[in-house]
């Protein structure tokens, strides 16, 4: 695998989540609006598993031979872990035993979502830097991400 192929694989993994994220966000919002918290937890759990699969795949790829590969891989893994943590928060909201726990879990989730722009920017910067170090151009895709405004 070349550095470009690795970068392309990371991009494919990001893009492959766009539709599942859109669907999950819609389901989670609908479940939340109807107070179907077990449904919310189930939808979030599916996304956790899907994203964990991406993390597992990425962990198996050796990027150390590429210029800046180890650093890029660390940022990539953290990016996917961040996405997973958002769905872990939704799952915690859904599994909360009572309204007080649910409110605390919701507050925790909003705190995580407040870091979204920084996480995305770090990923973009890292992708661009990795490409430059390895002699190819990275063009930024339009990616769907969890949307903090749609799930209140």
C-alpha positions in Angstrom: 0.0 0.0 0.0 1.3 3.4 -0.9 0.8 6.6 1.1 -1.8 7.8 -1.5 -3.7 4.5 -1.2 -3.7 4.8 2.6 -5.0 8.3 2.4 -7.6 7.2 -0.2 -8.7 4.3 2.1 -9.1 6.7 5.0 -11.2 9.0 2.8 -13.3 6.0 1.6 -14.0 5.1 5.3 -15.0 8.6 6.1 -17.3 8.8 3.1 -18.8 5.3 3.7 -20.2 6.7 7.0 -22.0 9.6 5.4 -25.3 7.8 4.7 -25.3 5.7 7.9 -24.7 8.9 9.9 -27.6 10.6 8.1 -29.9 7.7 8.8 -28.8 7.3 12.4 -29.2 11.0 13.1 -32.7 10.9 11.7 -33.6 7.8 13.7 -32.1 9.1 16.9 -34.0 12.4 16.6 -37.2 10.6 15.9 -36.7 8.2 18.8 -35.8 11.1 21.1 -38.8 13.2 20.0 -41.1 10.3 20.8 -39.2 9.4 24.1 -38.4 6.0 22.7 -35.1 5.8 24.5 -34.5 2.1 23.9 -34.8 2.8 20.2 -32.3 5.6 20.5 -29.9 3.4 22.3 -30.3 0.7 19.7 -29.6 3.1 16.8 -26.6 4.6 18.6 -25.3 1.1 19.4 -25.4 0.2 15.7 -23.3 3.2 14.8 -20.9 2.5 17.6 -20.3 -1.0 16.1 -20.0 0.3 12.6 -17.4 2.9 13.6 -15.5 0.4 15.7 -15.2 -1.8 12.7 -13.5 1.1 10.9 -11.2 1.7 13.8 -10.3 -2.0 13.9 -9.5 -2.0 10.2 -7.4 1.2 10.5 -5.5 -0.3 13.5 -4.4 -3.2 11.3 -2.9 -1.0 8.6 0.8 -0.2 9.1 1.3 3.5 8.2 4.8 3.9 9.9 6.6 3.5 6.6 5.0 6.7 5.2 6.4 10.2 5.8 4.3 11.4 8.8 2.4 8.1 8.7 2.4 7.4 12.4 1.2 10.9 13.3 -1.5 10.8 10.6 -2.7 7.4 11.7 -3.0 8.7 15.3 -5.1 11.6 14.2 -7.3 9.3 12.0 -7.9 6.9 14.8 -8.8 9.7 17.2 -11.2 11.2 14.6 -13.1 7.9 14.3 -12.9 7.4 18.1 -14.5 10.9 18.4 -17.3 9.9 16.1 -17.9 6.7 18.1 -17.9 8.7 21.3 -20.8 10.8 20.0 -22.9 7.7 19.5 -21.8 6.3 22.8 -23.3 9.4 24.3 -26.5 8.9 22.5 -26.6 5.4 23.7 -26.0 6.6 27.3 -28.9 8.9 26.9 -31.1 6.1 25.7 -30.0 3.7 28.5 -30.3 6.3 31.3 -32.3 5.0 34.2 -34.2 8.2 34.8 -34.6 11.8 33.7 -31.7 13.1 35.9 -29.2 10.6 34.4 -30.6 11.4 30.9 -30.1 15.1 31.4 -26.5 14.6 32.6 -25.8 12.3 29.6 -27.3 14.9 27.3 -25.1 17.6 28.8 -22.0 15.4 28.4 -23.0 14.8 24.7 -23.3 18.5 24.0 -19.9 19.0 25.5 -18.5 16.4 23.1 -20.3 18.0 20.2 -18.7 21.3 21.0 -15.4 19.8 20.0 -16.6 18.7 16.6 -15.2 21.6 14.6 -11.8 21.2 16.2 -11.7 17.5 15.5 -12.8 18.0 11.9 -10.2 20.7 11.4 -7.4 18.6 12.9 -8.4 15.8 10.5 -8.4 18.1 7.5 -5.0 19.6 8.5 -3.5 16.2 9.1 -4.8 14.8 5.7 -3.4 17.8 3.8 0.0 17.6 5.7 0.2 13.8 5.1 -0.4 14.3 1.4 2.2 17.0 1.1 4.8 15.0 2.9 4.2 12.1 0.6 4.0 14.0 -2.7 0.4 14.1 -3.6 -2.5 16.5 -3.3 -5.4 16.1 -0.9 -8.7 17.7 -1.9 -11.2 18.1 0.9 -14.4 16.1 0.5 -17.8 17.2 1.7 -18.5 14.8 4.6 -21.6 14.3 6.6 -21.0 14.4 10.4 -23.2 14.2 13.5 -25.0 17.4 13.7 -25.4 19.0 17.1 -28.2 21.2 15.9 -30.6 18.4 14.8 -30.8 16.4 18.0 -32.0 18.8 20.7 
